[in-house]
Amino acid sequence: MLNLATVLEDSARDVPERTAVVHGGLRLPYSMIDSVACQVAALLTARGIGRGDRVALACPNVPYFPFVYFGILKAGATVVPLNVLLKPGEIAYHLDDSGARALFCFEGTPELPLGERGRAGFEASSAELFIVLPATPPATESPYGETLWAALDGVPATYSTVQTNADDTAVILYTSGTTGHPKGAELSHQNMLMNAIISDEMHLRREEGDVYLTSLPLFHSFGQTVLMNAGFRRRATLVLQPRFEPASALGLMRDEGVTLFAGVPTMYWAMLAEIHARGGPVPTTLHSAISGGSAAPLEVLKDFGETFGIGILEGYGLSETSPVACFNQRGKPNKPGSIGTPVWGVEMKLVDPEWNTVEGEGPGEIAVRGHNVMTGYHDRPAETAEVLRDGWLRTGDIATRDSDGYYFIVDRAKDMIIRGGFNVYPREVEEVLMGHDAVSLAAVVGVPDEAHGEEVKAYVIRRPGAELGERELIAWARERMAAYKYPRLVEFRDALPMTATGKILKRELR
């Protein structure tokens, strides 16, 4: 029997008064995080939701996230974290595709009307229970429905955690593929717990009183495993930043004595740009800096090392691998530009399109096998069979390997765009754009962008006689897609380059 909630429960038992979470003026001890999570579990049980049920959570980096995340796990249910930028139609899709029975949704702010979007998505879905996480705690009323604090009134703060099996699904993380339709990677309690342990034990220097700046979104696998789950296991303090902003991040590092930061390359780029533009003291307590999501430019690695006095350790993974698969680990040479070597208990190899092993340097497609590989895509046996064979997961990422066993990414999975650390799948964007009356055909690609790594660009053929401008189409798309998805660049063409079979040659558009 195994439950991922152990990473919180053990720390709450052993260091109950240690600060687990800092958010603004709030400093919450481990005992409180665990107590509220127990109440959430008891609430779910009372509402008839338990082992094997799916419960969605739409919440930025605020204390509600661990309250509800671990409460769902304690109840034996499966957490379905949702990107907070999703629009109502996208939320409804995720709820129905996962079969979620409930949605815990942050009320939001004028800048991020998550409560409004979540309620609309919920009402368009088959989910049964909607609980509002009010922006002003401990508010008991919300225009969007029953609040968490009203629901928890009188609910006991003790709960006997449901004993789940190691291979029961703990989390469903939504990812996309070349189909453009998001699909849920089912990750077991063992997948997630082992990856948190590996992240804690193998990758990072350990110090009593570690403080993690948690700027990566917790709904994403990187922040969830490497920061929250590994951090709670370490009994560290998590300083929550709901939305990354470089000046604020640097201020929190200095004020809170942050020892560990994990982020995507654009976060490091933005912090360095802030320091070089405005000066100010460089945080001195940082002992670990971790990067993932996409390859960090060598100039950023060099600049950070010179500015902060420590190197950035790069790794590699994906939602389907919980996520960490490969890392530049302590005790081994750090090779800039490399994603390192496979982590403990994980095997990696290069394969060709027919699954044959590629020997030597490669290149080839990365395949991964180990305790971190998902059990499959939720309710998608065909898509699961395409990527899983004999325990091996083919990632779609092309890499080379040197004589020391270090891997180097050559190209990403086909046409996927990584904008600011978020995966954008062109076909999904293309399908939305082609819903516009004036659009005949659309091809979406990623183009280099200094601020976000890549920017989303759409090449569009208008319908005959249609009048449609760049700004008009961008504004239309913005209303229908999450903020990280919609194209900022549109170029109108009379024709697109194609193969003889009619496939658009995107490599000629980049």
Order of alpha helices (4+ residues) and beta strands (2+ residues): alpha-beta-beta-alpha-beta-alpha-beta-alpha-beta-alpha-beta-alpha-beta-beta-alpha-beta-alpha-beta-alpha-beta-alpha-beta-alpha-beta-beta-beta-beta-beta-beta-beta-alpha-beta-beta-beta-beta-beta-alpha-beta-beta-alpha-beta
